[in-house]
Structure formats: C-alpha cells, structure tokens
Amino acid sequence: MTAQTFIVPYLRTSPVHIPRRDLVLGATDNLALRVTIVESDVSTAQVLEITGGIGGPAVRLAVWRDSPRCWWDYGAPGSVAPEVLWTGTGTESNAIGSFEIAIPQATMSDWPPRCGFWLFLDWDGGLDSELLAQGALHVRMASGSPTVTATPITTDVDELITTD
C-alpha cells in the first residue's frame, strides 16, 4: 500500500497559481491518499474547518489519460478534453479538515504510464466545486517481465526432439 498526504490550500493569494502535486505509483499498487485542506496558501494558515450536512463538502479525485494534445505541464491549456480513467470521492477523516481517498489495488494496471489528476472540493451536493490541486501521476509498470520457460519435447524414451 502506498500512503500519501497532500496539504492543499482552499484560498490562493495568486489566482493564477494552482498547487501542483505529482505522484509516482506502481501499476499493481493501491493508494491511500489523505487530503488536508488549509484555509490559504500562507505559511500560518490553519486547517479548514469542514462542516457536514446534506450536500456538505466532499473531496473528489479525477484521474485522466495524459496526452500532449490534452494538457501540458503546469497548466498550459490543451486542445482536446482528456479521457477520464477513474474518479473517486473521499470520505471525511477523523483528522480535522481532512478526507481519505482510496484507489484499490491493481486499478492502475491498465492505465498508461503518464496520467494527470485533478483534486476538487465539492459542495452543495456536487453542484459547486473548487479545484484544489492538479498534477501528474506516473504509473510504473511491473519491473521485469515474466520468464517463459520452454518445455522440451521428448520421445517415449526421453530423447530430446529438436527441429532445425
């Protein structure tokens, strides 16, 4: 299991800057991601107090297939809408201002090596949302490849049969 924690600001001092976080995971890994939201991107910011209720806040992670035509690094817009591979909604954590998101084991096994993700804070039953962070998700394929061992063919008296 890979466990990660992202601390992301709700309010940003610059409307141009969106926090970037990157992940490198194995194709057969599972991910336990804790997202802690602070009030702003200043160093003295306090953890955001999450209030529940019907349609209350939720954190959503969307993973998409990256392509040079979809999105360039650090927010330069692309020309094609990305293909979403997976989305998940976090559950409220027992830690103040935090949500837990889990990607089950081997979910990433058929994902391409380079993906992107967005992390949203949703409220009002998902009718409103705020982009908290975005980044690249690099999927490492399993190291090595399965070894195929040829089974020799023999005669009834165990003499090896070979072909030219």
Secondary structure, 3 states (H helix, E strand, C coil): CEEEEEEEEEECCCCCCCCECCEEEECCCCEEEEEEEEEECCCCCCECCCCCCCCCCEEEEEEEECCCCCECHHHCECCCCCEEEEEEECEECCCCCEEEEEECCCHHHHCCCEEEEEEEEEECCCCEEEEEEEEEEEEECCCCCCCCCCCCCECCCCCECCCC
